[in-house]
């Protein structure tokens, strides 16, 4: 369920004047990284392309009326989410809707709602959550919940064994109801695990939780003296320990340990629930929906994507752009989803539908543009499941209230395009670059904040900005967690970027050193490795021996500078919080600050190298990428590790586009160029966009198609793909894709199944015989033989039956089919589509529908 993902925060300070910069590859000085980059069009360059079932749907009311169900069926979506499951009150109605959807060949996603138990649990008062002042929740019979202020979930302590025992009984009874259903796509455990979106109350100080915290500390520190030494305390025994209260805290070391323990308690609960679910029905893939990417709420909510997804078969996330999120938020979130998932599937289990109630300042057409850009970006970045929140809700999150609007039309287009190309056969390639974020740094900064989010919002901006610079260079990147470095995940990447990773320990530092020694590139910015694991400043920086890896020492003893620029020849990179006292050991200077001191350094070690920006460069890039060549600098640095862009894009303003790419086993590519809104405002339209795709065999790409939205133009309605020219050059293909208004998906075909587009007169008369033109494209090496017939709604009939087609390889054929309006009543909207039957597609290939009106 939707929570307060983002509260209004003050905008982080940024540098205003931005000018271009460049870093020459010749000065990077490093041998190639862990492996040579393969051509972007080669499927072997990325993850193995496995056929997956692509799920596209929405949260859907089991009590929805027939007209709402008809809209859902027409949309082409194939999955619904049954929210609030796990209890007797929901079992019968969920069973009914699951059976109905199974009869239509549609999927349902089950939820075991441990976050929101029934009122039967009210009796477990000793399991209620407790805040830092000893206050707990209250019984709320209106919400049928234990409420904590305005929040109604989670309701019970994650450490309570009584709650677990009762959940085990209820969940078994619920799951047993669906023992014969084979259309269960998976099970969502809990809901947005973590604590509350509150800054004045910190949880959980339940006595049982505090007792477990003390026990946990004994396992990490052999004696109380040892703990006192690192915390700077004088406890006589572990039994005396009291967890710190709300920020700003007096003891930052205790705060970091307390919140890390809080994350552990929730992770342990999620592991327990995953085990329970597996014991009840082993065939159901398990997941949980994190409330979004790691962000400035982490110190309060303790919502950890990596830790809570460890026990899951698929990794899930909810993604809601708001009036406070930046332009990189959507792609950054999905790439964190995929970075945590690794070889697992990434499922978006809630996303915004841009309803009029929340986006009231925009027109329906504008809201549809934002939704289309969001959904296509999800697809292009590799999500295997997209569930809207929601289809027919009565709150602020509804796709429709019963009307067929522009947003529902956008969803219908996407659902049918996805089926036409069998999007489940396309997959995201393995990324060569990872942006590594550090939850511990969020904990440290949150504990220091005089005003909530005053420091952590800047960390968000640095993470997002560094990520944006990498991807604007045309390089695909995963967003991973620092804990994944210990899981050997790092070895698959040729380069890892560390934006403002302040916390470090010897174990993590050794992992980084080993990574560089064997050929990896690490790129960091200040302040990198300035604190130990408990948040204490180090004697030298970067600490844990990383100063030798980077070839520099630095400190913050001089008068701090608010901003500055890194200069190289005539080019400049804006940055905030630059380091004045940076001493060279044996690093090479690539760029300097205004005062002539080092601003960008590089040192080669073994087969790899370590690069350091002497300040925060990501935040400046995020605030204004125009005229900022951080992306160019990173592109050149990464080229020394054989990391090549998967796309080149023009004009320069196109760096504001989110570009993503999928490939199938035949080498066909789906490239998505999408605009993204920022801070509640419409995305900027980008004119006359040209994309270039590097390839070792450019002549292999014979055809390309734009997936254009269905449009009524002066009484003629058109749907389906639009062919465009492919310009073949030396080791590259170039395509002119025109103006990118929202999202422009481009299919670049080597050997692909058939596609269809439709064209028809949109307004008809009762009793009229009408025509519809169907164009069939065959971007394949084999000749296409088949038949086409119309799929007509009630009140219409086909004239002439099926029509045979014969299309040469990489050719197209247009046919005209006729139908008659039988209805004797006006029809406001009737969807019409065409179906191609051929040996290569025994289930048929359906077109994107068009709507006609009967006067």
N, C-alpha and C positions, 0 to 999 in steps of 0.2 A: 504494500500500500504506500501511497505517496506520503512523504514526510517533508519537513522543512529542510530541504537539502541545502539551501543557501539563505542566510539572512543578509540584510543589507549591511555592507561594511564600507569603511572608508577606502578610497582608492589608494593603492600603494604609490609612493612617490616614484616618479620616473623622470628620465632625462628628456628634455623637450627638443633640443636641436639634434637632428640626426643627419649624418652625412655618410656617404658610401665608403666601403672599405673592401680590401681584397687581400688574401694571403696566397702567396705564390707556392705552388706545389714544390718547387725546387728547394725552398727553405724548410720544408717539413722534415726532410732527411730521415727516412725510415724504410726498411725493407718491407715487403708485403706482409699482410696479416696472416691469420690462421689458414686461409685458403684463397685460391684465385676465384674472382667473381665470374660466374657463368653468364651467358647472354640472357637478358631478361625474359626472352620468349621461350627459353628452355624450361619445361616443367621441372627438370631435375634441380634447377637453381633454388627451389624452395621446398616447402614441406611436400610430402607425397600427396598427390591429388587423390583423395578418397571420396567415393560417392557418399553423400550424406543426404538425409531428408531435410529439406529446408522448410522450416515452420514459420508461418506468417499468420498472425491473428491478433486477438485482443482479449482483455478481460471482458467476460460476457455474463450477463445476468441469467441464472437458470430459470428465472421467472419471466423472461422476455416474451412479449406477445408475438404472434405469428408474423406481423408485418416487419418487426425488427429482425426476426430470424430470416425472412426472405431477403432483406437487404444484406445480411451477412453471407448467405448462400450466393447471392449474385456477385458479391465483391470478389469471389475467388479465393478468399482466405481459407486456410486449411486447419486452423487450430484455435481453440479458446482456452482461457485460463479459468479454472474453477477456484476462485478465491475463498478463503475462510474454511477450508476443509479440515477434517480430522475429528469431528464431533458429531454426535447423534442428530443434533438439530439440522445439520446440513446434508446428512448422508442420503436421504431419500430424494431430495430435489437434485442433488448432484448426480446421483445414479440415473435419474430420468433423462437429464440433458446429455449425459455421457452415452447412453443407449441411443438416443435420437441422433447424435452426431456420428456414432459408429455406423448406423444404418446408411448414412450418406458418405461414408468413407472419410470422415473428418476426425481429427485428433483432439484430445483434451489434455491439458496440463493440470495435474492434481497439486493441491497444496496441503501440507500438514502444518496447520497454523499454531505452532507452539508459542508464538508471540501473543496470541489473543485467545486463551482458553475460554470455555464457557463459564457461566456463573457458578457452576458446581465447585470451582476452584477457590471461590472467595474464602472458604473456611481455612485455607492454609495461610494464616496471617503471619506465621513465622517465616514464610517464604517471600513476603513482600519486599520489594526493593527499598533501600534506606539511603538517604542523602547524607552529606557531610555534617549536618546539624542534627542528625538522628531522626529526621522527619521521614515519614513513609507515605504511602498512597491512601486513597479513600475509596470506598465502594461507590460506584456510579451506576445506578440502576437504569439510567437513560442510555448509557453506552454499553451496559452489561460488561463493565470492565473495572479493574482497579486503576483509577486515574491518578496521574502525577502531574498536577497542574492541568494544562490543556492536553497532555499526552496520555493516550490510552494503551500504548504498547511500547516496549515489552512490559509485562505486568508482574513477572515473578523473577526471583533471583536465579541466575544461571547456575548457581552452585547447589540448589535445593534437590536433594534426592527424593523427597516426597513428590515434588512436581514431576520429576522424571518417571516415577513409578506410575502415577496416574495417567500421564501422557501415553505411556506404553500400552495401557489397557484401552484407552479411547481410540488411539490410532489403529490398533489391531482391529477393533470392531468396525471402524470406518473403512479401512483398506479391504477387509474381507467382503464388503458389499460389492466390490469391483473385481472379484476374482475371475469372472468370465469375460471381462472387457479386455480387448486387445488393441484398443485405440488410445491407451494412456501413453502420452508422449514422454512423461517423466513426472517427477515429484519435486515440488519446491518446498524446502524445509525452512521453517521459521519465516521471517519476513524482515528484510533489511536489518540483519543482526547488528546489535550494538545497543547503546543507551539512548538518551533523549537529546533532542535538539534544544538543550537548555544550557545557559552559561552561569546561572546563579545557583544551580544545584548539580552536584557531582554525585555519581552513583558508582559502585554499590558498596555501602558500608553495613550491609546486613551482617549480624554477628558471625554467622557461619562463614561468610565470605572473608571477613577480617581474620578469622581463625585460620582459614586456609592460606591467606596471605602470609601470616607469620610462619606457617609450616613451610611454605615455598621459600621464604627467605633463609630458613635453616638449611635447606637443600643447596642453596647457592653460596652461603657463607658458613664455613665450618664452626665459627664461634661468633658470639655477639661482639667481641673485640674487633674481629675482622670487619664486620658490618659497620660498626661505629667508625672505623678508620676511613672507609670509603664514603660513608654518609656524613661524616663530621658530627656525629651524635655521641651521647654518653648513656645509652640504655644499659640497664643492669641485666636485662634478659629479653629474649624475643617476645615473651608474653606482655611486655610493657609497650611494645611498638604500636603506635597509632598512625594510620595512614594520613598523609597530608590532606588538607582541605582544598578549597577552590583557588584557582590562580588569582593574583600572582602568589606563588608559594615561597616560603622561606628556605626550604630545603629542596633544591632542584634534583638532587640525586635520589632522594626518597620518592619524589614525584614521578620521575622516569621509571623507577622500579614498580611503583604502585600501578601506573597505567599499563605497563607491560604485563604485569600480572592480570590486570583486568582483561586485556586482550586474550591472555591464555585461558581464563575461565570461560569466555565465550567460545573460543576455539575448541575447548574440551567439550562444551555442550553440543556444538555443531557436529563434532566427531561422534558423540554418543547418539545424536539423532540420526546421523547418516547410517550408523550401524543398526539402529532399530529399524529404519526404513528398509535396509537390505534384508533383514531377517523376516520382514513381513511379506516382501515381494521382491525377489532378487532381480527380476527382469526390468524393473523400473529405474532408469537413470536418475541419479540424485543430483540436486543442485540447490543453491540458495541465492537469493537476489540481494546483492550488496546495494546500498543506497546511492551509489555513484562511485566516482574515482576517489582515491585517497585525497583528502583536502583539509582545509583549515578547521574542520570540526573534529579532527581525529583525537585531540586531547580530551574532548568532552564525550564523544560518542564511542570512541575506541572501535570504530568500524574498519576492519582490516581485510581487504580483498584477498590477499595471499593466504593468510592464516585460516580464514573461515572457509576457503575453497579447497583446502588440502584434501579433505575427506570426500570431495564431491566428484562425480563422474563427469559432469559438465560444469563450467564456470559461468555464473550468472551475475548480471548487474542491471540496475535501473538507471536510466539516463534521462534527465530532465533539464534542458536548457531553460534559463530564467532570465529575468531582467538584470541579473548580476553576473552571469557567466560570460566569458569572453568567446571570441570567434574560434578558438582552438578547442573549446570544451568538448564538442561531440567527437571529433576524430581522436583527440587525446584519450577520451573515456573508452572508446572502442579498442584503441590500441593497448590500453592498460588491460582491458578484458582479455584480449588475445595474448598479451604478454604473460599474464598470470595463467591462462589456459594452457599455453604451449601446445602439446599434442592433443589436448582435449578440445571439445567444441566450446565456443563462446555463445552464450544465450543472453539476449536482451529481453528481460522478463517484464519490464515496464518501460514505456517511453511516452513522451508528451504527444498529445494530439492537437495542441494549439487551439484549444476551445475558445469560443467567443467570450466566455466568462472571465478567462484569465488573460487573454490577448485581445482585449476589447478595443484597443487603439488601432488595430489592424483590420483590413477588410477580409472577407472570406477568401478572396483570391490570394491575398498576401499570406494568410495563414496556411493555405494549401501549398504555397511555394516553400514556406519554412518546413512543412511536414515532408514534402517530397525530397528536399535537400537532406533532411535528417535521415529518412529511411534509405535512400540510395547510398548515403555515406555508410550507414550500418552494413549494408550489403557489400559495398566495395571494400570495406576493411575486414570482411571475413566472418561476420556473425552468421551463425547457423539457425538462429531463431530470433524472431522479432515479435513481441507481443505489445500491442498498444494498451495504454491505460486511459480510458477503456473504450469499448464500443458504444454502449448504451447507458452509461452511468447517469445518475441524476444529480451528481455533484459538479465540481468544476472541471471534470476530466471526461468529456464525452465526445466521441467522434461524430455522433449524430443523435438527434432527438426524434428520429423517424423520417427525416428528410434526406434526399439524395443531394449532398452538397459537394463543393469543390474538393474538400479534403477526402471524402469517401471516394470520389472519382479518382483522385491521385492514388489511393490505396488499391482501387480496382485495376488501374493501369499497371501498377507495380506487381500485383499478384499474378496477372496474366502474362506479363513479360517474363517473370521468374519461371512460370510453367513452360512458356514457349521455348526457352533456351535450356530448360532443365537446370536451373541455377545450382541445384545440389551437386552437380558434377563439376562445378568450379570450386577452386579453393585458393586460399591465400598462400603465397609463397613464403618460405622461411625468410625472416628479416636478417640482414647482416648487421644491423645497428640496433642497440637498445638504449633507451633513456632510463636510467636507474634511479628511482625515488626512494627516499629513506624515511620510514615512519618515525624512527627515533628522533630525527631532527624536528619533526612536527611536535613530538611530545615535549622536547626541550623548549622550543619556542612558545608553545601554549602555556607552559608553566611559568614563563617569564613575563607574559603579557599583562600589562596594567589594564588594558582595555581588550576584551575578547576579540581575537582575530587580527589585532593590530600588527602582529609580526608574521603570523602564519599565512595571511593573505599574500604577503610578498613572496613567500616560499611557493605558493600556488603559481604566482605570476612567473617566477623564475623557471619552475618546472615546465609550465605550458609554453613559455617563450622559447626555451632551448629546444623543446620538442618541435615547435612550429618552424624554427630555423632549419632543423634537419629535414623535415618533410617538405618545406618550401624549396629545398634544394633538389627535390624529386627523388628523395631516398626514403624508402619505407622503414619505419622504426616500430619496434615493440616498446611498451612501457612496462618495466619489470620492477620488482621490489628488491631491496638490498638483501633480504633473507634468501632470495633465489640464487644469489652468488654462492651460497653454501651448498646449494643443491646441484651444483655443476651445470646450471643453466647457462652460465656465462660462456662456457666453452664453445657454444654454437655461434656466437656473435664475433664479428671481426672488429667491432668497435663498441665501446660502452661510454655513455655520457653520464656524468655525475653532477647534476645541478645543485649547488649549495649544500652538499652533503657534509654537515658539520660534525656529526658523531662518528667515531671510529674506534676500533679496538684492534689488538694485535692479530687475532684470527682473521678478521675481514681484510686487514691490510695485507696479510700474506697471500690471500686469495687474489687480490689485485696485482700484487707483484708477480705472482706466478703467471697470471693471465698475460701480462705484458711480456714477460720473459719468453713466452711461447708464441708471440706474434701478434697479440692484440693491441689495439690503440685505446687508451683511456683519455678522455677529455673532461676536465673539471674546471670549475670556476670557484672563486673565493666566496665564502670561506669554506674551503675543503679541509676536512680532518683537523679542525681546530679544537675539538673537545674529545675527551675520552668517553667511554660507554656510560658514565654516570653524569655527564654534562660538565665536567671540570675542565678548565682551560689547560692546554698543554704547554710545556716549556718551549717546544719548538713546533713549527707548523710548516707543512702538513706533518701530523704526528705519526707514531707507530712505524718509523723508518721510511715513510713515504716521501720525506724530503729528499732522500737519496734517489728515490725512483724518479721524482720530478726534477731533481737537480736544483732545487731552490729552498730557501728558508724565508718565512715572512712572519710578521707580527702586526698588532694593531696599536702599538705604543705611540705612534705619531698622531697628530691632529687629524681626525677622520675627514675624508673628502666625501661630499654627497654624490658627486657624479664626475664623469670625465670621459675621455675618448682614448682608444688605442689607435695609434697611427702606424701605418706601414706605407711608405712612399706617399702617394697622394690620397690614400684611402684611410677611412676612419671607422672604428666600431664603437658606438656609444656604450657606456656601462655605468652602473650605479655602485656605490660603496667600494671604490677602488682601493687597493692596498698600496700604501706609500712605501713601507719598509719591506721590500722584497729583495733578498740577497741572492745573487747567483752563486750556485755551487759549481755545477758543470753543465747547466742547461744552455741551449741556444736561444737567443732573443729573436723572436719573429716580429714583434711590434712593441712600441713604447708608448707611455703615457705622455701628457703634455709637458711634464717636467723632465722628460728624457729617461725616466726610470722604466724598467721592464714592465710591459703590460700583457705580453703574450709570449710564452716560452714553450720549448719542446726539448725533450731529452730521449734519446734512443737507448733502450736497454734490451739486450738479447735481440730477439727478432721484432720486438714491438717498440712502442714509445708512449710517453706520457706528456700531454699538452695541458697547459694551465693558462686560463684567462684570469688576470689579476683584478677581478671584480665581477659583479653580476651583469652578464650580457643578455640573458634571456628576457628579463623583465623589460628592458629597453626595446628589444625586438618585438615583443608582444604588443607593447603600447603603440608602436608605429614602425611597421616594417619598411615603409617607403623610404628609399634612400639609405637603408641599412643593409650592408652587405655581409652580415654575420652568416647568412645562408651560403653565400659564395665561399667564404672562408672555410666553413665546415665541409663544403663539397670538396674543396681542394685538399684539405687535411685527410679526409676519409678516402680520397682517391689513392693515397699512398698505401692503403690497406686493401686495394682492389675492390673498393665499394663503389659501384657505379649507379647513377640514377636510373630508375626504371622509366622515367618520363622527363621530357623537356617541354617547357610550356612558355608561350609568349601571348600577349605582351607582358611587360614587367608587373603590371597590376595583377596579373594572374597568380602571383605568389599568395594572394589572399584566397585563392581557391583551395579546397581540399581535394587532392587527387589520390585515388586508390586504384588497385588493380587486382583482378583474379585471373586464374588460368585453369584450363581443363587439361585432361591427359593428351588431347590432340594438339595442344599448343594454341588453341583459341584464347583470345584475351577479352575480358570485360574491363574497360577502364571507365571510372566514374570521376567526372569533374563537377564539384558541387560548391555552391556558395553557402556560407554559414552566417547566420545572424549574430549580433553581438550586443549584450546588455539590453535585450528586449527590443532591439531595433531590427529593421529589415536588412537582409544581406544586400550587398552592392552587386548590381548586375555587371558582368564583365563582357565587353564587346570583342568580337572578332578574335576568338581564341584559336590558337594553333597548338597542336600537341605533336611531339616527336617521340617515337618509341625506338630506343636502341635495339638492334637485332643483328645477330650473325648471319641470318638468312632472311633479309627483308622481303625478297621476292616470294617467300612462302605465304605471305599475307595477301590474299587475293581480293577480299571484299571487306567493307566496313559499313556499319549501320548505326545511325543515331536512334536511340529509343525515345522518341518524342512523345509528349503527353497528348492525349486525345483532345481534339480541338474542333469547335464549330466555327467555320470561317465563311461568313456570308451565306448561310444556309446549306453549306456542304460540310459534313462531319467526317473527320479522318482519324484513323487510329493505326498504331503499329509502327514498325521500324521504317526509317528513311535512309536509303543508300547514299553514301558519300564516297568521293574519290580517295584512293590510297596512292600517295606519291612515294615511290620507292627510290631511295637514295643509297649511298654507300654505307652499309651497316646501320641504316635507320629508315623508318617509315614516317611520313608526315601526314597529318590529317587536319583539315580546316573544319572545326566543329561549330563555328559560328558563335552566337552570343550565348553565354551561360547565365540564365536567369535564375534558375533554382538548382537543378541537377541535370547534367547531360551525360547519361550512360552511353558508351560507345562499344559496340561489339566489333572486334577486329578478328575476322575469320580466316582460318586456314582450311579446316575441314569440319563443317558445322551442319547440324540438322536444319530442316526447312523453317522459314519464317513467313509470316503473312501480314499484310496491311489491308485495311478496308477503307472504302470511300462511298458515301451515300448521301442522298438528299435527306435533310434532317426533318422536314415537315411534310407530312403526307395527309391524304384525305381518306375518309372512310370508303371502303370498297375499291381503293386504288390498287393497281398492279405496279409495283415499284422495282427498281433495280439497285443492286449493290455491286461495286467493283471490288474484286479480290485480287490482289497481286501476291503471287507466291515466289519467294526467293529460294534459290538452292545453292548456298555457299559451300558446296561439297565437291569432292572429286568424283562422285558417282551420279549418274543420271537419276532423276526423281520421277517415279511413276506413282500416281495415286488419284484419289477422287476428293472433291471438295463439296460439302453440303452446308446449308445454313442451320444455325441453332436459333430458333425463333421462339419468342414467348407466346403465351396464350393470346388468341385473337389475331394471329398471323399464320399463314400457311405458305409452304414452298411451292413454287411453280417450276416443274421440270425435273425435280429430283437432283441426284448427284451429278457432278460434272467432272469428267476425266481431265487430268493434266499430265503433261510430259515436259519436264524441264531439264535442259542440259546442265552439265556441271558449271557452277558459278553463273548460271543464267537466271532469268526471271520470266514469269508468264502471268499475264493478266487475264482473268475471266470475269464475265458478267453473269451474276445469278439473279433470278427473279423471285419475288415473293408477293403475296397479296395481303392486303389489310382486310381481314374478315370481321373485325370488331365493328359493331354498329354504334359504339359509343366513343366519345373522345378519349384519347389516351395521352396523358401528360408526358410520359417517358416510357419507352420500351427498348430494352437492350437487345441488340442483334449481333451475333458473332458467326464466324465461319469455322468449320472443323475440317482439317485435312487428314485423310486416312491413307497410310502408305505402309509398305512392309517394314521400313525402318522405325516406324512409330505406330505399333499395333493399337495403342490406346488412343491414338489420334493427337493432333496438334491443334490447339485452339487459338484463335486470334484474340487480340484485345477488342472488346466489344465497342460498338458505337450505339448511341441512343437516338431513336427517332421519335417524333411526336405525331400523333394523329389528331387533326382538327375536327 
